[in-house]
Amino acid sequence: MKREIKTTKDGSKTLFISDLNENYHSQHGALQEAKHVFIKNGLNLINNYEINILELGFGTGLNVLVTINEYLKTDKNHIINYFSLEKYPISEFEINDLAYFELFDNPEFKNMYQKIHTSDWGKPIEIIKGFNLTKIQCDFFELKTINLPKINLVYYDCFGARVQPDLWEKPLFEMVSDKMDVNGLLTTYSSKGSVRRILEELNFKVEKKQGPPGKREMINAIKL
């Protein structure tokens, strides 16, 4: 499907699929959405020495960058292992035109951005000391066949239920739950009642949080 690059309201770019009428990120601000949902209500709530993150899906790589940016604010005496699934990687042209490294003051982000996108799929790579990335090209429903360490934090960043309803139903959430450690956190921009009920059925404690700009609510869910 054809993708176009659009600029969101906070100045950061996103991809738009006209056939689906769907953006990869919020039109109200790609960067501020990523920071609010996955950092403020995700990474910043995890205190483990070693944090295993699972992302569905890799998309433009923006969530990886905001995670690295937050990691660099710490004393870096912990480790992040970041596993990201993606079925349809974006093109080199799209990578260059999105230019997400320009959103960060650190001049090293240009090299990190290139390293994130040019690293081989299926092979772990150390982006910076203490931050390891493994990109996995697969359908999300292949998750059950993928060998992962126990996951402490899930970035559930699939396309919306309007265009891919199967990604917001019990079978996929069950696979994700099976990969998670006890007290692991799942965070997502969605606040659908059906999603909350599914997570509760799977023995998660679900909490509604204030959503990012343009969205009233979002979900945090802790595996019990």
C-alpha positions in Angstrom: 0.0 0.0 0.0 1.2 3.5 -0.9 2.5 5.6 2.1 2.8 9.4 2.2 4.8 11.5 4.6 2.9 14.1 6.5 3.8 16.6 9.2 1.8 16.4 12.5 0.8 19.3 14.7 4.0 19.2 16.8 6.2 19.5 13.8 7.3 15.8 13.7 6.5 13.7 10.7 4.5 10.5 10.3 3.4 8.1 7.5 -0.1 8.1 6.1 -1.7 5.2 4.3 -4.3 6.6 2.0 -5.9 3.2 1.2 -6.7 2.8 4.9 -7.1 6.5 5.8 -4.7 5.7 8.7 -1.6 7.5 10.1 1.3 5.7 11.8 1.1 8.3 14.6 -1.4 10.8 16.0 -1.9 13.8 13.7 -1.9 15.9 16.9 1.8 15.1 17.3 3.9 12.0 16.5 6.7 12.8 19.0 4.5 14.0 21.8 2.3 10.9 21.5 5.3 8.6 21.7 6.7 10.3 24.7 3.4 10.4 26.5 2.2 6.8 25.9 5.5 4.9 25.9 7.8 6.9 28.1 5.8 8.8 30.7 3.2 6.0 31.0 5.6 3.2 30.2 9.4 3.2 30.6 9.4 5.7 33.4 7.3 3.3 35.5 9.7 0.4 35.3 12.5 0.2 37.9 14.3 -3.0 36.9 18.0 -3.2 36.4 17.5 -5.0 33.1 14.4 -4.0 31.2 13.2 -6.2 28.3 10.9 -4.3 26.0 8.6 -5.7 23.4 7.2 -3.4 20.7 4.3 -4.1 18.3 5.4 -2.7 15.8 8.6 -1.1 14.8 7.0 1.2 12.2 9.2 4.3 11.7 11.5 3.6 14.6 10.3 6.6 16.5 9.6 4.7 19.7 13.1 3.3 19.8 14.5 6.8 19.5 12.4 8.3 22.3 13.4 5.3 24.5 17.1 5.9 23.8 16.6 9.6 24.5 15.1 8.8 27.9 17.8 6.2 28.6 20.5 8.8 28.1 18.9 11.0 30.8 19.6 8.3 33.4 22.9 7.3 34.9 22.9 4.4 32.4 23.7 1.9 35.1 21.0 -0.4 33.8 20.4 -2.4 30.6 17.6 -2.2 28.0 16.9 -5.0 25.6 14.5 -3.8 23.0 12.6 -6.3 20.8 10.5 -4.9 18.0 8.2 -6.7 15.5 7.4 -5.4 12.1 5.9 -7.1 9.0 6.3 -4.3 6.5 9.6 -2.3 7.0 9.7 1.2 5.6 11.9 2.2 2.7 15.3 3.9 2.7 13.6 7.0 1.1 11.0 7.1 3.9 13.7 6.7 6.6 15.7 9.7 5.1 12.7 11.9 4.7 11.3 11.3 8.2 14.7 12.3 9.6 13.6 11.8 13.2 17.2 12.5 14.5 16.4 16.2 13.8 13.9 16.1 16.7 16.7 15.6 19.3 19.4 18.1 20.4 22.1 15.4 20.7 24.2 15.3 17.5 24.9 11.6 18.0 21.2 10.9 17.2 21.9 11.0 13.4 24.3 8.1 13.7 22.0 6.2 16.1 19.1 6.8 13.7 21.0 5.3 10.8 22.2 2.4 12.9 18.7 1.6 14.1 17.4 1.4 10.5 20.4 -0.2 8.8 20.9 -3.0 11.3 20.1 -6.5 10.1 16.7 -7.9 10.9 16.8 -10.8 13.3 20.2 -10.0 14.8 20.7 -8.1 18.1 22.8 -5.0 17.9 24.1 -2.7 20.6 23.0 0.8 19.5 24.8 2.4 22.5 26.4 0.9 25.5 23.6 -0.8 27.5 20.9 -0.5 24.9 20.4 -3.5 22.7 18.0 -3.6 19.7 16.6 -6.7 18.0 14.3 -6.0 15.0 12.2 -9.0 14.0 10.4 -9.0 10.6 7.3 -11.1 11.0 3.6 -11.1 11.3 2.5 -10.3 14.9 0.7 -13.6 15.1 4.0 -15.4 14.8 4.9 -14.0 18.2 4.2 -17.4 19.9 7.1 -19.0 17.9 9.7 -16.3 18.8 12.1 -17.0 21.6 12.2 -14.0 24.0 13.3 -13.3 27.5 10.5 -12.5 30.0 9.2 -9.1 28.9 8.9 -6.3 31.5 7.3 -3.7 29.2 5.1 -3.9 26.1 4.7 -1.0 23.7 1.4 -2.0 22.1 1.5 0.3 19.1 -0.5 -1.6 16.4 -2.6 0.2 13.8 -6.1 1.1 15.1 -8.9 -1.4 15.4 -10.9 0.4 12.7 -8.4 -0.9 10.1 -6.9 -4.0 11.8 -9.5 -5.3 14.3 -7.8 -8.7 14.7 -4.8 -7.0 16.3 -7.1 -5.8 19.2 -8.7 -9.2 19.9 -8.0 -11.8 22.5 -5.7 -14.2 20.5 -2.9 -11.6 20.0 -3.2 -10.2 23.6 -2.9 -13.8 24.9 0.3 -14.3 23.0 1.7 -11.0 24.3 0.7 -12.0 27.9 2.5 -15.3 27.6 5.7 -13.5 26.8 5.4 -11.1 29.8 6.9 -11.4 33.3 4.7 -11.1 36.4 4.2 -7.3 37.1 5.1 -6.6 33.5 3.4 -3.4 32.1 1.6 -3.1 28.8 0.9 0.4 27.6 -1.1 1.5 24.6 -2.7 4.5 23.2 -6.0 2.6 22.9 -8.8 3.0 25.5 -11.4 0.6 23.9 -13.7 -1.0 26.3 -13.3 -4.3 24.6 -9.6 -4.1 25.0 -9.9 -3.4 28.7 -12.2 -6.4 29.1 -9.9 -8.7 27.2 -6.9 -7.7 29.4 -8.9 -8.2 32.6 -9.9 -11.7 31.4 -6.2 -12.4 30.9 -5.5 -11.4 34.5 -4.2 -7.9 34.0 -4.9 -5.0 36.3 -6.2 -2.3 33.9 -6.0 1.4 34.5 -7.3 4.2 32.4 -4.8 7.1 32.0 -5.1 10.6 30.5 -4.4 10.2 26.8 -1.9 12.2 24.7 -3.1 15.4 23.0 -6.1 14.7 20.9 -7.1 11.6 22.9 -9.0 11.6 26.1 -7.8 8.3 27.6 -5.3 5.5 27.1 -4.6 2.2 28.9 -2.0 0.8 31.3 -2.3 -2.8 32.2 -0.1 -4.7 34.7 0.1 -8.5 34.5 -0.8 -10.1 37.8 
